[in-house]
Amino acid sequence: MRAGIDKGTPCETLSEEALKKIHAELKGLLSDVEAGRLKPMIFIGEDGEVVDFAPIPLKVYSHLKRVEYETFNEALDEYYAKVAVEVRAEEVAKRGESEIGRLERTLRDQKEALKRLRESVERNRRLGDTIYRHLNELKALTERIMGEKRRGREWSEIIRSLEEEKKRMEIPSLYFESLNPKDLMLEVLVEGEKIQLDLRRSVQENAAIYYERAKKAKRKISGAEKAISKVEAKIAELKRRLRESLEEAQEPPRKVAKREWYEKFRWFHSSDGFLVIGGRDASTNEVLIRRYMEPKDVVLHADIPGAPFVLIKTRGEKVPERTIREAAQLAASYSRAWKEMFTSFDVYWVSPQQVKKSPPSGEYLQRGAFMIYGRKNYVRHLPLEVAIGIKIRGSELKVIGGPPEAIAKQTKIYVKLVPGRESSGRLAKEVRLKLAEASPSEVRKEILKIPLEEFQRFIPYGRGALKPSAR
C-alpha cells in the first residue's frame, strides 16, 4: 500500500519500477525504525472497538481513528488492556443475557398460561350463563332422553329420534349435537356454543360445574399474576445489574500500588514520616539486621523471646518520641505477646552498635537471634493494637497496616484489631468488608476485589479480633 501497488498483484508480474518503489518504501521504513523515528499507536474502529496496534502509521488503517503514545510499550499496554476490557465485557454480557433470556422464556410461558386462565374464566362463566338462559329447553331435552332410556329404548334409537327431530327444527331436539352412552355425556349446541352436560346430574348442577371451573381459574389468576410480577422484577433487576456489570467491566481496572522493597518486612510510615520495618520471621529478622540496619537507626525488640526486630530508618535525623512509641507498639503487637492474648506489653530500644551476632563463650544463637549489649531503653505498657486501612492515591489503592495512630495520619479508612481467636481468613474478610463500607462509593467494588492475602499480611500471628468502635 505504501508503494501504491495492489497487494493482490502476483510477484512475477511486478515491473522493475514497481519493485524499486517497494524497495524504497521498505528501506525508508527500516531507516525510521533504526533511527527510532516511531509513532506507536493503536487503531480504533467506528464502534470504539480496538482493532490493532503498530509502532508506525499503517495505510491499511488510514480510515480508522488512531491514538498515539510516547513508547511502543505504552501502546502495547493500552492495547491489551482495552482488549481485556472488551473480552471481559463480552463475557459479562453473554452470561447476563443468557440468564435474562431464560427468564424471559419463563415469562412468556407464564403470560400464555395467564391468558388461558382468563379465557377459561370467561368461557366457563359464559357456558354457565348460556345454560341458565335455556334452562327449560335443556331440562326438557335431558329429561326426555333419560325418560326414554328408563322405558327401555336403546341408545341408538334415542339418538336416531333426536337427529330426525333436529332436522325438522323441533325444540328441544334442535339443541342436540351428540351423545356418549358410555359416559352419559350429552353435547348440545346453544347460541353457537358446544356445551357438555352430564346426564347423571341436573341441568342446574351442570351449570354450577361451569361456574366452579370459572372460580377455580379466577383463583389461579391471582397466583399467576404474582408469579409474573416476580419474574418481571427479577428480569428488571438482572438488567440493572447487567448494566452495572458492563459499566464496571468496561472500566479500566484501578491500579493496586506496586510493592516497595521494604514490603517484604513488617512496615509502616510513622506519624512523623519515618519508615519503620520489622522482621516477619527468623529469616527476615536475620536479613533485616545484617543487611538493612544502619548506624543511625533505632533498633527495637519486645521483651519476650522470639519477637521480631524492628528498625526505625532515621536517615540520620533525630527521632521524635511519638515515632519511637509507634515503632515500639509494632514490635509488641507482632510479638508472641499477641498470641498469648496480652492486652499490653513492654518493648526496649537500643542503638545498632549494641546489636551483635556474637554470643558469650559457649552459647549459640539461632537464626534471626542477636545479642543486645549495654543499656536498654524501655517503653512500658504498650497497648497491643494494629490498624489496617486503605490508602487511596489517585487511581491506586494500597492496603496499609501498623500502629493505629500512624495509620490514622495516612487515611480515614481503617479498622483496629486486638488479640483474639478469629482466624486470619475470616478476619480478613470482615476487615475488607468494613473498609469497603467505609470507603467512597466509587472504590468499594475495587476494594472488595483486593485479595484477602493483602489484609492477612497485617494480622499478627494469623488471628485476632476487630476492636469495637468507640461510641
Secondary structure, DSSP 8 states (H G I E B T S, - for coil): -TTS--TTS-GGG--HHHHHHHHHHHHHHHHHHHTT----EEEE-TTS-EEEEESS--GGGTTSEEEE-SSHHHHHHHHHHHHHHHHHHHHHHHHHHHHHHHHHHHHHHHHHHHHHHHHHHHHHHHHHHHHHHTHHHHHHHHHHHHHHHHTT--HHHHHHHHHHHHHTT-TTGGGEEEEETTTTEEEEEETTEEEEEETTS-HHHHHHHHHHHHHHHHHHHHHHHHHHHHHHHHHHHHHHHHHHHHHHHHS---EE----GGGGSEEEE-TTS-EEEE-SSHHHHHHIIIII--TT-EEEEESSTT--EEEEE-TT----HHHHHHHHHHHHHTSHHHHTT-SEEEEEEE-GGGEES---TT----TT--EE-S--EEEEEEE--EEEEEEEETTEEEEEEE-HHHHHHH-S-EEEEEEEEEEHHHHHHHHHHHHHHTS-HHHHHHHHHS-HHHHHTTSGGGEEEE-----
